[in-house]
Amino acid sequence: MFAKYLELKAQYAASPAFYMEVSDYFAEEGLQSESMRILSNLAELELENSDILRALGNKLTERGLYALAVPVFEKLVALRPEIPQFYRDLGMAYFYAGNAQQAVDTLYSVTYKHWDSRFDEVQQIALNDMNAIIASAKKGEVDTSGIDKKLIQNFDLDMRIVLTWNTDNCDVDLWVTDTDGEKCYYGNKLTANGGRMSRDFTQGYGPEEFCIKVSPGGSFKIEANYFGNHQQKLLQPVTVQAEVYTN
C-alpha cells in the first residue's frame, strides 16, 4: 500500500486533499504510523498557507492528536492574528490537550479584541465554548478573576453543532433538520422545537452554530451546503468540519 502511495504521490504531490484522503485510508486500515507520515506532508507543502495549516490542525484534532494540533494553531494565530476563528481553534486545542486555563484565556480574548465586521458575533460562539470549559473544570483549575462576570454563564443544551471550514472568502451554510422535518438554516433561524441558528458567515471560516435546549428526540440531519467561493483562485478543496456536542 505504501509503495502505491509513493507511486500516486508523483502525480498528486501538490494536492492537499490527496494527503488527507490517503492518510484517512491508511488510518482506517489500522496503519497509524504510515497514516501520520502521509499527513505530515501537508505541513511541508506551503508552510505559510493558512488554509492548508487549518486543514492540518483540524485533521489532527479529529484524530485526537491534540498535542500535535496545538503548535499548528499557534502558528496560524501568529501568521494571521486578524482572524478570530484561529484563536477559537487554538483555545479548543489547548482544552483538548488538557490545558483548561490557556483554553479559557484564549477563548476570552476573542470577546474583547477588535475584529473586522465580517466576523461579527463570532464572540458568542467563543463564549459558549469558554463557559462550557469553565463549568466542567475542577475547583481551582481555572482562574476567572480577569473575566467580566456578566459573561460567565453556562447554557445547558441537549445538542450543539458547530460547523467550520478552512478557506477564507468562502460561504458554507449549516443546515440542521429536526425529527419533525423542519430545517434550521440562515433563512429559518428559529424552529418550532426551539432550535436556533447563529449568524450566517458568508466570507470565510465560520463557525456557524446550531443549538437546541430541549430536544424533541429522534434523528437530526446535519448538512453542509457549499454556497460559493469568492476567491480569485482556489488552490485546494474546501475542508469542512462539524463538531457535535450532546447533553
Disulfide bonds with the S-S distance in Angstrom:
none
